[in-house]
Amino acid sequence: MLANPRALRITRQSDNLWARILDVQKALEGRAYEVPGEITFTIEDDRMCPANVGTWRLAADGPAAQLSRITGPADLVIDIPALSSLYLGGMSARDLAQAGHLKPLTGDAVGKLARMFRTDPEPHNSFGF
């Protein structure tokens, strides 16, 4: 939801690639990360895949990553649609935070997440469908 719906201006309308993470552990451990880092996050609700719900610790070192469940506090709360967008690398963590799809709980959580999930070059699909 937009904080100020009157600020919305539609300049173009199109469909893009849609994706949804079904198994958060397999997905995040199978992805490479732009910079090494560690971040904790909570997924509070996933009606389609309840096994994704909980607090997780992601430790990434470039091409290798490990995701484990934790019981301690998280750096941020994120929903599955936002995490799925980050996973592909074409969406900014800052934009997702501004749209209310992730909630930082510690100082630089959004910046850390943005750096880890950044891709260079950004993904591109040249085929329309």
C-alpha positions, 0 to 999 in steps of 0.5 A: 500500500502507498503511504500517499495514494494521491502521489501515484502517477501511472506513466506506463503499464505492462506485465513483467516477470513474476516469481515466488520463492517456495523454499526460502532455504534452497532458494537463498543458499542456491544464489550468489551474492554481490558482497559477503555479509550476514543478515537476519530477517523474519518472515511473519506470514506465508500461507502458501508455504508455512515452512518459510515462516520464522527468523533466519540468518543468511551468511553469504561469502560471494558464491557460497551462502548458508541459511539457518533458522535462529531464535534471536532477534532479526535485523528486519521483517520482510514478506515473501513477495519482497524477498522474491523480488530481491532474489532476482536482483532487479528490485532495490531493498530501499524501494521495498522498504519505502513501499512497506514490504520490509521493515528494518529493525536495526540501524543499517539493515536495509543498506546491508540487504541492498548491498548483499542482493545487488546484481551487476549487471541488473537482470534483463529479459529480452523476450516479451510474453 
